[in-house]
Amino acid sequence: MNVKEAVRAANKYITELFADEEVQDLGLEEVVFDETANAWKITIGFSRPWERRSLAANLGGKDWKNRSFKIVEINDHTGEIVGMTHRSLTTSV
């Protein structure tokens, strides 16, 4: 599987899994290939309705705090989703 196929699979998985939560602003954040696990680790960011803030509130530049980030792990040989974990972001501010 190539990187574009892995990203498409991760986007589809997140969209379908969180369909009832009406996620918005889906976006690719990171792509890593783990050679040891032979798996793609794709980080997808998105917003849920209760996480969205007004434009004025986002002008402070910290709008990433109001997004969810999930790492979707995909087996490179089979294309199977083997896991999903939460990606926590921290800041030193």
C-alpha positions as CSV (number, residue, x, y, z in Angstrom):
1,M,0.0,0.0,0.0
2,N,1.3,3.4,-0.8
3,V,1.0,6.6,1.4
4,K,-2.0,8.0,-0.5
5,E,-3.9,4.7,-0.1
6,A,-3.1,4.7,3.6
7,V,-4.3,8.3,4.0
8,R,-7.5,7.6,2.1
9,A,-8.2,4.5,4.3
10,A,-7.6,6.5,7.5
11,N,-9.9,9.3,6.4
12,K,-12.6,6.8,5.5
13,Y,-12.3,5.0,8.8
14,I,-12.5,8.2,10.9
15,T,-15.4,9.5,8.8
16,E,-17.4,6.2,9.2
17,L,-16.5,5.6,12.8
18,F,-17.4,9.1,14.0
19,A,-20.4,9.6,11.6
20,D,-22.9,9.9,14.4
21,E,-20.8,12.7,16.0
22,E,-21.0,14.8,12.8
23,V,-17.2,15.5,12.7
24,Q,-16.1,18.4,10.6
25,D,-12.9,20.0,9.3
26,L,-11.2,16.6,8.7
27,G,-7.5,17.0,8.0
28,L,-4.3,15.1,7.6
29,E,-1.8,16.0,10.3
30,E,1.0,13.4,10.2
31,V,2.1,10.3,8.3
32,V,4.6,7.8,9.7
33,F,5.6,4.4,8.4
34,D,6.6,2.1,11.3
35,E,9.0,-0.4,9.7
36,T,9.1,-2.6,12.8
37,A,5.3,-3.0,12.9
38,N,5.0,-2.8,9.0
39,A,2.2,-0.4,9.5
40,W,1.2,3.1,8.6
41,K,0.4,5.5,11.4
42,I,-1.8,8.3,10.1
43,T,-2.8,11.2,12.3
44,I,-6.1,12.8,11.4
45,G,-7.4,15.9,13.0
46,F,-11.1,16.9,13.1
47,S,-13.6,19.0,15.0
48,R,-16.8,17.9,16.7
49,P,-19.7,20.3,17.0
50,W,-19.1,20.8,20.7
51,E,-15.4,21.6,20.1
52,R,-15.9,24.3,17.6
53,R,-15.4,27.9,18.7
54,S,-16.1,31.2,17.2
55,L,-13.7,32.9,14.8
56,A,-12.9,35.6,17.4
57,A,-12.0,32.9,20.0
58,N,-9.6,31.3,17.5
59,L,-7.7,34.4,16.7
60,G,-5.4,33.7,19.6
61,G,-3.7,30.9,17.5
62,K,-4.5,28.0,19.8
63,D,-7.5,26.6,17.9
64,W,-5.7,23.2,17.7
65,K,-6.8,22.8,21.3
66,N,-10.4,22.5,20.1
67,R,-9.7,19.6,17.7
68,S,-9.4,15.9,18.2
69,F,-6.4,14.0,16.8
70,K,-6.5,10.3,16.2
71,I,-3.7,8.0,15.0
72,V,-5.0,5.3,12.7
73,E,-2.7,2.3,12.4
74,I,-3.0,0.4,9.1
75,N,-1.3,-2.9,8.2
76,D,0.8,-2.2,5.1
77,H,0.3,-5.7,3.6
78,T,-3.4,-6.2,4.2
79,G,-4.7,-2.6,4.4
80,E,-6.6,-3.6,7.5
81,I,-7.1,-1.0,10.3
82,V,-5.4,-2.5,13.3
83,G,-5.9,0.2,15.8
84,M,-6.8,3.8,16.6
85,T,-5.4,5.9,19.5
86,H,-5.8,9.4,20.7
87,R,-3.0,11.8,19.9
88,S,-2.6,14.2,22.7
89,L,-0.9,17.6,22.0
90,T,0.9,19.6,24.7
91,T,2.3,23.0,24.7
92,S,5.1,24.7,26.7
93,V,3.4,28.1,26.9
